[in-house]
Amino acid sequence: MGRVPVEMSRERFEELVGEALDEVPEELLRLMDNVVILVADDPPEEDPDLLGIYEGHALTSRGWNYAGVLPDRITIFRQPILRICDTEDDVVQEVSVTVVHEIAHHFGIDDAHLHDLGWG
């Protein structure tokens, strides 16, 4: 029997993203600058398994001329996360890991370093 993805409303999923953000240390959230966190159902067609994406200028690459720019965006993709999870608890865990992963990119931490830290 094949895996059945977790069924979950967009509203519930957004609540879980909010709960995941509540788990991020306050010191880290305070350091985040000019960032919005969004939820989308599906990632870009060319990367259908993408769980989340960070788009913007990492804090480590912002220079003296960083001003008047749109906020950086962290987007969490609902459908791919639901596809790889078996239970709502799995969704909570995966959302949390994905949110932390994308926040790390905001701070200029790359995938290799995240993997070394155990957030691969």
N, C-alpha and C positions, 0 to 999 in steps of 0.2 A: 504494500500500500504506500502510495506517495505521500509526501509531506503536505499538510494543509496549512497554509499561512494563517497566522492569527487574524481573526476578524476584529477590527477596531475602528470606531468612528474617528473622523478627523479631529473632533472636539476632544475626545479622550486622549488621542495621540498628542495633541497640543498641550494638554494638562501634564502629560508625562514629560514633555520637553521642559515645561515650567518646573516640574519637580526635580528634574535632572539639574537645572540651573540652580535650584535651591541647595543642591549638594556641593556645588562648586564653592571652594573657600571664599569667604567674603573679601579677603585681601586681594585675591585674584580678580574678582569681579570689579573691585574698585579701580584696579589698574587698567581694565579694559577701557579703550578710548575710541569713541566714534564707531561703534559696532551695533548692528541690529541682528537679531536672531529670528529667522523665518522658518516656516514649515511649508514644504511643497509635497504634493503627492508623488511626483515622478521626477527622476533625474533627467539630464539631457539624453537624447536617444543614443548618442555615441558612447555612453557609459551607463548602461541600464542597472548595474549593480552598485552604483555609487550610493553610499549611505549619507554622506554629508559633504559639504564643500565650503571652503573659506575663500572669499573673493575680496581683495582689497590690498592695502599696503600694510604689511606687518610692522609692528612698532619698531623693530630693529632696522627697517629700511626707510623710515620716515626722516627726512632731512629738514633743514631750515625752511624749505619752500613748501612744506606740507601744510596747506591751509585751504579752506574753502572747498574741500572735496566732499563728495557724497560719503555717507557712512560705509564702512566695510560691512560685508554681509556674510553671515554664517547661515547656510540653508541646510536643514535636516530633511531628508527624503523619507516620507512615510512608507510607501509601497515596498521598496527594497528591504527596509528594516522588518516590516511585517512578514515578508517572504522567508527571512532566515530565522524567524523565531517560532517557538512551539507554544509558548505560554505568555501571558501578560507580564509575568515576572521577567522572562527573557527580554521582552520589549523594553521594560524599565532599564534593565542592565545595558542593553545595546544602545538605547538612546543616551544614557549617561556616558558611556564610553565615547560615543560619536560626538557629543557636545564637548567633552573635555578635549578630544582629539582636534576639533576645529578651533577651539579657543587657543590651544597650544600653537596652532599655525599663526594666529593673530600675534602671538608673542615671538614669532620667528623660529619656533621649534619645528624641525623637519620630521618626516616620517621615520627616518633611520634613528634619530634620537628618541622619538616617542617609543619605538620598538625596544630600544635599549632600556627605557624606563618601565617597560612592561605594559604599555598602552598600545601595542602593535595592532 
